[in-house]
Amino acid sequence: GGGGGGGGGATLHATRIATRTLATVALVAVHAGRVTQHYSDAVEFVEQMMRAQLAAAIGKHVTAGDFNKFMHFHAPRVLRAAYAPRALCYAVRRGTRTPEGALSIEA
């Protein structure tokens, strides 16, 4: 039976350290997940509150289309010409051949 010397104790010690380290990592990961979820919930709450305040102030819920119309109407007054958005459209070519397509980003 007891002829193994101290080898088993060293393995047990290493296992305890690894187990404690893994437990610490797992605890930190769980905590980070909870913190992230709380942050997400807080941002969602603030966004919802701001949406409700905006709807109460102007009398309707604003959609992306409404915002787009507003910006197209007011952009020339709000933005200097140097900073105004410009359309993006590039011809797609292979070498010196004629365009084979177009790449564009539209609102």
C-alpha positions in Angstrom: 0.0 0.0 0.0 1.9 3.1 1.1 5.0 2.8 -1.0 4.3 5.7 -3.3 6.2 8.4 -1.4 4.8 11.9 -1.8 3.8 11.8 -5.5 0.1 11.5 -4.9 0.1 14.6 -2.7 1.7 16.8 -5.5 -1.0 15.6 -8.0 -3.8 16.3 -5.5 -2.3 19.8 -4.9 -2.1 20.6 -8.6 -5.7 19.3 -9.1 -6.9 21.6 -6.3 -5.1 24.6 -7.9 -6.5 23.8 -11.3 -10.0 23.3 -9.9 -9.8 26.6 -7.9 -8.6 28.5 -11.0 -11.4 27.0 -13.2 -14.0 27.8 -10.5 -12.7 31.4 -10.4 -12.8 31.7 -14.2 -16.3 30.3 -14.2 -17.5 32.7 -11.5 -16.0 35.7 -13.3 -17.6 34.6 -16.6 -21.0 34.2 -15.0 -20.6 37.6 -13.3 -19.6 39.3 -16.6 -22.6 37.8 -18.3 -24.9 39.2 -15.6 -23.2 42.6 -15.8 -23.6 42.6 -19.6 -27.3 41.7 -19.3 -28.0 44.4 -16.7 -26.2 47.0 -18.9 -28.3 45.9 -21.9 -31.5 46.1 -19.9 -30.6 49.6 -18.7 -29.9 50.8 -22.2 -33.2 49.3 -23.4 -35.0 51.0 -20.6 -33.5 54.4 -21.4 -34.2 54.0 -25.1 -37.8 53.1 -24.4 -38.2 56.0 -22.0 -36.8 58.4 -24.7 -39.1 56.9 -27.4 -42.1 57.5 -25.1 -41.0 61.1 -24.3 -40.5 61.8 -28.0 -43.9 60.4 -28.9 -45.5 62.4 -26.2 -43.7 65.6 -27.3 -44.6 65.4 -31.0 -47.8 63.3 -30.8 -46.7 60.3 -32.8 -44.2 57.5 -33.0 -41.3 58.3 -35.3 -40.3 55.6 -37.8 -37.1 55.4 -39.9 -39.1 56.6 -42.9 -40.2 59.7 -40.9 -36.6 60.4 -39.9 -35.4 60.0 -43.4 -38.0 62.5 -44.7 -37.0 64.9 -42.0 -33.3 64.7 -42.8 -33.8 65.1 -46.5 -35.9 68.2 -45.9 -33.7 69.7 -43.2 -30.2 68.5 -44.1 -29.3 71.4 -46.4 -30.0 73.8 -43.5 -28.4 71.7 -40.8 -25.3 70.4 -42.6 -22.7 72.5 -44.4 -22.2 71.5 -48.0 -18.8 70.1 -47.2 -20.3 67.7 -44.7 -23.6 66.8 -46.4 -24.1 63.1 -47.3 -23.3 62.2 -50.9 -24.6 59.3 -52.9 -22.3 56.4 -53.4 -22.1 54.6 -56.7 -19.1 52.9 -58.4 -18.9 51.0 -61.6 -17.5 47.5 -61.2 -15.0 46.7 -64.0 -12.6 43.9 -64.8 -9.4 45.5 -66.2 -10.2 47.7 -69.2 -13.6 46.2 -70.0 -16.8 48.1 -69.8 -18.7 48.1 -66.5 -20.2 44.7 -65.5 -22.3 46.0 -62.7 -22.7 48.7 -60.1 -22.1 49.0 -56.4 -24.4 51.5 -54.6 -25.7 52.2 -51.2 -29.1 53.8 -51.1 -31.2 55.0 -48.2 
